[in-house]
């Protein structure tokens, strides 16, 4: 049996303590960590095991802060060694699923890196440092808690990295104040390239945004962002830093970056030493981006909460429909949900800059590819109401090229089970009905139930057992009334949902079954609880699947636009039924028996 995993990028914050007090720090008072306990490694160890037991594998573990170098030499080494061994132990599964296996990685301000240099060398730790450009502003903003300058010491520490073979890079965040000193920035980049061991082709610019309470720095306008980018091109294209300015310097806008995910809550997680999990460094300590606690919550709840929180944060500011006309929507995905909520805007704060970068690099960011499916998948997942507008807009998706639902099913073994007529058999008063999906069935079966009806469901054994975690799998049964209701902002019409009922595998297998290769569940009593709530005028609907197949269907919908288009309604095996209330019929007969007798007498006289 092939085990299917989800893969995530995990940022670990072993300490909130920081040895600097940058004047614009978003964490402010949170960077004083007075706790000294034994959880520095224990939390990471516990989290990684808990994730993997639930089928979630961190393919990358990076250390963040606070400032990780404030840890003791022993604690720092223990964590780095743990990550190194984790990569060795999981090398096969990570690489076989298309992820590049790296080395332990830290994000650091470089101020106290000297005390950990032996560990860094021993485990080939890759370094991502941060500083301000130009250097004149670094001295103004990036100071110690004692308000002492830090640049000279940081540049001195960079020299310690010369003999480290792994990645050693820096990044700089650019605000309006930095933009006003472009000449100095150019000069300092050239200095770093010539006089340090830093790989300046692997350098990163981050375009700064201003938080609600920020009063020190100011954001660039979109026009200034473009001017800044064009100045970097002018200075460094066709030089030794040509690759950097074309690629990594503005990697924040690369499709693989977190801000350009369909839903970053599916891939990126920040874990603090106390077990709290947030979206990322931007969302850290923000309740809107808090996913749960590794010690208190299940992985399933954390993952679900992450996906929902990001969905909510994107939709809290709405969707800018101008983006539908942008040929780069498939790359941008409208930007970071944290920043959008911070600015109360519904598109990326770097929109014009991104368009300029994409236009300048057609070999990397092709606009002539068929990206409609990617856009539709993104919209279906994050803005479902907009997805339909996109699909119908100018017939943008060519339906002639869409594979049929049968073709999609035949190429997917899990979908075959969702639609198979051999998986579920309903037995009503000794009459059997093989259940089919309403999407592909050619005939419409309608049955009649009474209070005396015995209703049993037979489930193919393999469909419950052939999954990663059989004990967590369950029969998933839905009852829909024939009554129609309006729902959603668009007031769509659907059948009223009456009941969802789950029975777990370990309960089902205990039941006796008279049919070989099938489990049996008597659902008579379950249905009887809801007969008063169903329609007495229109056919009611019973749907059956398993929780695992249900989850797979919705995942397939998210990832395959062609499937989503054709399976937008419930695809699960179903049967329609009327309920006949025999009690009411008998009561009517008793109440009207005198009239009935007279009618019969009259009938006999006539005859």
Secondary structure, DSSP 8 states (H G I E B T S, - for coil): -----EEEEEEEES----SB--TT-SSGGGG------SHHHHHHHHHHHHHHHTTEEEEEEEE-SS-GGGS-HHHHHHHHHHHHHHHHHTHHHHHHTT------EEEE-SSSGGGGHHHHHHTT-EEEEE--SSHHHHHHH-BBTT--B-HHHHHHHHGGGTT--S-EEEEEEE-HHHHTTHHHHHHHHHHHHHHSS--GGG-EEEE----TT--S-----HHHHHHHHHHHHHHHTTSTTHHHHHTGGGGGGSTTSGGGSS-GGGTEEEEETTSEEESSTTTTT-GGGEEEETTTS-HHHHHHHHHHHHHHHHHHT---GGGGG-TTHHHHTT--HHHHHHHT-SS-TTHHHHHHHHHH-TTTS-SSS--HHHHHHHHHHH-HHHHHHHHHGGG-S-GGGS--HHHHHHT-HHHHHHH-SSSEEEEETTEEEE-EETTT-SS--EEEE-TT--EEEEEEHHHHHSSTTGGG-EEEEEEEEEEEEEETTTTEEEEEEEEEEEEEHHHHTTS--SSTTEEEEE-HHHHHTTGGGS-SSS-EEEEEEEHHHHHHHHHHHHH-HHHHHH--S--SEEEEEEE--HHHHHHHHHHTHHHHHHHHHHHHHH-
